[in-house]
Amino acid sequence: MKPIVVQPGSFSDADRVAFIELVRAGGEVSDVVLARNVKNAKALVLLRGEDGLKGIAALKNPLASYRKRISGSSGFKVDASSFPYELGYIFIVPEACG
């Protein structure tokens, strides 16, 4: 398998759709938030196998409101100067695990 790391603006439409479909398969985020976060990410990762897309990940730019909510619920300050990015949307298709 080969990981491909790109900035969101460098994605083809087909890759963007495939990325979003795998994030949705993980069932962790709403469509409105997902579209915005994918567009604004620092980097997106596609893990390609011989027969197609096997996994994804993103280096996201969290919104201030998200940082505040996470800081409040965790009791840990998540300020932008110390933690400019968040690793997220990590998903591997089940048949590629192991």
C-alpha positions in Angstrom: 0.0 0.0 0.0 1.1 3.5 -0.7 0.2 6.6 1.4 -0.3 9.8 -0.6 -0.3 13.1 1.3 -1.7 16.2 -0.3 -3.1 19.6 0.5 -6.9 19.7 0.1 -6.8 21.9 -3.0 -4.7 19.4 -4.8 -7.3 16.6 -4.5 -9.1 15.5 -7.6 -12.9 15.6 -7.3 -12.9 11.8 -7.3 -10.4 11.6 -4.5 -12.3 14.2 -2.4 -15.5 12.2 -2.8 -13.7 8.9 -1.9 -12.1 10.6 1.2 -15.4 11.9 2.4 -17.1 8.5 1.9 -14.5 6.8 4.0 -14.9 9.4 6.8 -18.7 8.8 6.7 -18.1 5.1 6.9 -16.4 5.8 10.3 -19.7 7.4 11.5 -18.0 10.0 13.7 -18.8 13.4 12.1 -21.7 15.3 10.5 -21.7 16.2 6.8 -21.6 20.0 7.4 -18.6 19.8 9.7 -16.9 17.2 7.4 -17.1 19.3 4.3 -15.7 22.4 6.0 -12.9 20.5 7.8 -11.8 18.6 4.7 -11.6 21.9 2.7 -9.7 23.6 5.5 -7.3 20.8 6.5 -3.6 21.3 6.5 -3.1 17.9 4.8 -5.1 14.9 3.7 -3.8 11.3 3.5 -5.0 8.6 1.2 -3.8 5.0 1.6 -4.0 3.3 -1.7 -3.8 -0.4 -2.3 -3.6 -2.3 -5.6 -7.4 -2.5 -5.8 -8.4 1.0 -4.5 -8.6 3.2 -1.5 -7.8 1.4 1.8 -7.6 4.2 4.3 -7.6 7.9 5.1 -6.4 10.5 7.7 -6.3 14.2 8.0 -4.2 16.8 9.7 -6.9 19.3 10.6 -7.0 22.9 11.6 -9.4 22.9 14.5 -11.8 25.8 15.0 -11.6 28.0 18.1 -15.0 26.8 19.3 -13.9 23.1 19.0 -10.7 23.8 20.9 -12.8 25.5 23.7 -15.2 22.5 23.9 -12.4 20.0 23.9 -10.4 22.0 26.5 -13.5 22.2 28.7 -14.4 18.5 28.6 -10.8 17.3 28.9 -9.5 19.8 31.5 -6.5 20.3 29.3 -5.7 23.6 27.5 -5.6 23.0 23.8 -4.4 26.4 22.5 -3.5 27.0 18.9 0.0 28.1 19.6 1.0 24.8 21.3 -1.3 22.5 19.2 -1.9 24.1 15.8 -3.2 20.9 14.2 -5.3 17.8 15.1 -4.8 14.4 13.6 -8.2 12.9 12.7 -10.5 11.1 10.4 -8.3 8.0 10.6 -10.1 5.1 9.0 -8.9 1.9 7.5 -11.4 -0.3 5.6 -12.0 -3.5 7.6 -10.7 -5.8 4.9 -7.3 -4.0 5.0 -6.9 -4.2 8.8 -4.5 -6.7 10.3 
